């Protein structure tokens, strides 16, 4: 029973880590593309919608996260007047989704091994 509680708490921590990674990558993306006005607020909005797209995609089918996440990133980015092409925005969204999910999945797998759940 203790391992189940530890695994659930660890899973919740890694959900927070996933959002934090998405926010960090969105902030770096905006800074790289010359956005200087309200970068943290814009990154939060961008990360929130990207995270929502990933979450909905993961619920319906794991592959959906790699479609809905970048799409949500692209749609939200259009409202921020960042000078980037549509195709680049989608590829950047996919890169942010892939990097965030890969880092989080690797960390969670390591956590499961550490607690003996895997």
C-alpha positions as CSV (number, residue, x, y, z in Angstrom):
1,X,0.0,0.0,0.0
2,X,2.8,2.4,0.8
3,X,4.3,1.9,-2.7
4,X,1.0,2.9,-4.2
5,X,0.8,6.1,-2.3
6,X,4.5,6.9,-3.1
7,X,3.8,6.2,-6.8
8,X,0.7,8.4,-6.8
9,X,2.5,11.3,-5.1
10,X,5.5,10.8,-7.4
11,X,3.2,10.9,-10.4
12,X,1.6,14.1,-9.2
13,X,5.0,15.6,-8.7
14,X,6.0,14.6,-12.3
15,X,2.8,16.3,-13.7
16,X,4.0,19.5,-12.0
17,X,7.5,18.9,-13.4
18,X,6.0,18.4,-16.9
19,X,4.1,21.7,-16.7
20,X,7.3,23.5,-15.4
21,X,9.3,22.1,-18.3
22,X,6.8,23.3,-20.8
23,X,6.7,26.7,-19.2
24,X,10.5,26.9,-19.2
25,X,10.7,25.9,-22.9
26,X,8.0,28.3,-23.9
27,X,9.7,31.2,-22.0
28,X,13.0,30.4,-23.7
29,X,11.2,30.2,-27.1
30,X,9.7,33.6,-26.6
31,X,13.0,35.1,-25.5
32,X,14.8,33.6,-28.4
33,X,12.3,35.2,-30.8
34,X,12.7,38.7,-29.4
35,X,9.6,38.9,-27.1
36,X,10.5,41.2,-24.2
37,X,7.1,42.5,-23.0
38,X,5.5,40.3,-20.3
39,X,7.5,37.2,-21.2
40,X,6.6,35.3,-18.0
41,X,2.8,36.0,-18.5
42,X,2.9,35.1,-22.1
43,X,4.9,32.0,-21.4
44,X,2.4,31.0,-18.8
45,X,-0.5,31.3,-21.2
46,X,1.4,29.5,-23.9
47,X,2.4,26.7,-21.5
48,X,-1.1,26.4,-20.1
49,X,-2.7,25.8,-23.5
50,X,0.1,23.5,-24.6
51,X,-0.2,21.5,-21.4
52,X,-4.0,21.3,-21.9
53,X,-3.5,20.1,-25.5
54,X,-1.0,17.4,-24.3
55,X,-3.3,16.4,-21.5
56,X,-6.4,16.0,-23.7
57,X,-4.3,14.1,-26.3
58,X,-2.9,11.7,-23.6
59,X,-6.5,10.9,-22.4
60,X,-7.8,10.0,-25.8
61,X,-4.7,8.4,-27.3
62,X,-1.1,8.8,-26.5
63,X,-0.3,9.8,-30.1
64,X,-2.9,12.6,-29.7
65,X,-0.6,14.5,-27.3
66,X,1.9,14.9,-30.2
67,X,-0.9,16.4,-32.3
68,X,-3.0,18.5,-29.9
69,X,0.0,19.8,-27.9
70,X,1.8,21.4,-30.9
71,X,-1.6,22.6,-32.3
72,X,-2.5,24.3,-29.0
73,X,1.0,25.9,-29.0
74,X,0.6,27.1,-32.5
75,X,-3.0,28.5,-31.9
76,X,-1.9,30.3,-28.8
77,X,1.3,31.6,-30.3
78,X,-0.8,33.3,-33.1
79,X,-2.3,35.6,-30.5
80,X,1.1,36.8,-29.2
81,X,2.3,38.4,-32.5
82,X,5.6,36.6,-32.6
83,X,7.3,36.9,-35.9
84,X,7.5,33.3,-36.9
85,X,6.0,31.3,-39.8
86,X,3.1,28.9,-39.2
87,X,5.2,25.9,-40.1
88,X,8.0,26.9,-37.7
89,X,5.5,27.5,-34.9
90,X,4.1,24.0,-35.3
91,X,7.6,22.5,-35.4
92,X,8.7,24.5,-32.3
93,X,5.5,23.3,-30.6
94,X,6.3,19.7,-31.4
95,X,9.9,20.1,-30.2
96,X,8.7,21.6,-26.9
97,X,6.2,18.8,-26.4
98,X,8.7,16.1,-27.3
99,X,11.5,17.5,-25.0
100,X,9.1,18.0,-22.1
101,X,7.5,14.6,-22.3
102,X,10.8,12.8,-22.9
103,X,12.5,14.4,-19.8
104,X,9.5,13.8,-17.7
105,X,9.0,10.2,-18.8
106,X,12.7,9.4,-18.2
107,X,12.5,10.9,-14.7
108,X,9.3,9.1,-13.9
109,X,10.8,5.8,-15.1
110,X,13.8,6.4,-12.9
111,X,11.5,7.1,-10.0
112,X,9.6,3.9,-10.6
113,X,12.8,1.9,-10.7
114,X,14.0,3.6,-7.5
115,X,10.9,2.7,-5.5
116,X,10.9,-0.8,-6.9
117,X,7.6,-0.5,-8.8
118,X,9.2,-1.4,-12.1
